[in-house]
Amino acid sequence: MARIDIANATGMSPATVTAITAELITAGLIEEVQRVVEPGQSKRGRPRVDLKLRGKAHIVVGMKVTAKLITAVVMDLEGNQLGKAQTTIPRRLLSREDLMKLIPELVAKAAQSANLDVSDLSAIGIGIPGTVKADTGFVDWCPLIEEQEFNLKHLLQEVLPMPCFIENDANAVAMAELWFGFGRDVPDFLVVTIEQGVGLGIVLGGKIFRGTQGFGAEFGHTKVQIEGALCRCGQRGCLEAYVADYALLREAELFSHWSDEPNTEQRLIQLYDSAKSGDLTAKSIFDRASRMFAMGLANLVNLFDPALVILAGEQMRFDYLYAQPVFDAVKESTIQRGHHAPEIRIHKWGDMMWAKGAAAYALEEVVGLSMDQLNNGETAT
């Protein structure tokens, strides 16, 4: 984009734009590039110079932590993917010591995949499930970690030479949608994630909404049944306790010992196949989950009146959460008079895109640090 175009778009004077962009060029965040002349365009006159983000200004690693894998992606400031890596989780519940070992190892592996050294990285972004205070990196509760109430950011910065930023994984998905997905041109939208649990990312005015203490948008722990099923958070009646994979399998076990498969994912597939084949017990489990999920979505629509709702996550493989009866039930339970229903879209992307959201969060934060240095008269690094 040329300086004059920036001035026209922002309403700032050309002189102000020139002064600001000169500082950003000095800081290494943007650079000048010769405008490409398209076929048929005139080449007469002084060549026009555009400005663009300087990709090499910041290179980060984004990570997605699940119950099975930690997935990492290397990205530059322009959003280009430079490398990727993955490692398996050694046991069902990780200790803090496990994380302090696994994450630095994966950072090094990811950097190597991009032909980089760890010292070339500006920051690390990590998306994990649970209640996370993003501004401090404090983890109040995470279903994948043995210990609770600790500052993961501080612990990681003891073993890594760059800033680390911790985010709830549903917020990381919302960031990915905002930067790379369906939300790029939508200022207000919701992302509902369904994996081992149920998450929510809220984007208002093009920014992630986290709540006063940073623990907002815990959609999976909204209550849908008084004194209902026990949730892994320790409370009863949470939406997650009826929709998440562990909840479906737990209810199946109440009726009979129906599977000897030790792998949770394969057991869930077996249960789903049984429902599709006409097993009435299995079908009733998924039918109730669908009704509970539709109730939760309807509540979100009534609360936020979003333009767009995006459903994402591993369980998007199973259509019981996005079959037409679910959408019909949402419509029946939302205010319709004088309103139109929001668009609901399915995004079946994998862990790599969740990691890209964590990388986008790290880029946003590290650019903020660079701007603070610039404002304080320091030399950005």
PyMOL commands that set and color helices and strands:
alter all, ss='L'
color gray80, all
select helices_A, chain A and resi 3-10+14-26+55-57+96-113+118-120+152-156+169-180+219-221+240-243+245-255+264-276+280-304+314-317+319-321+324-332+351-375
alter helices_A, ss='H'
color red, helices_A
select strands_A, chain A and resi 30-34+49-53+59-65+69-76+81-88+123-128+131-133+138-141+150-151+164-168+189-194+198-204+207-209+308-312+343-347
alter strands_A, ss='S'
color yellow, strands_A
deselect
rebuild
show_as cartoon
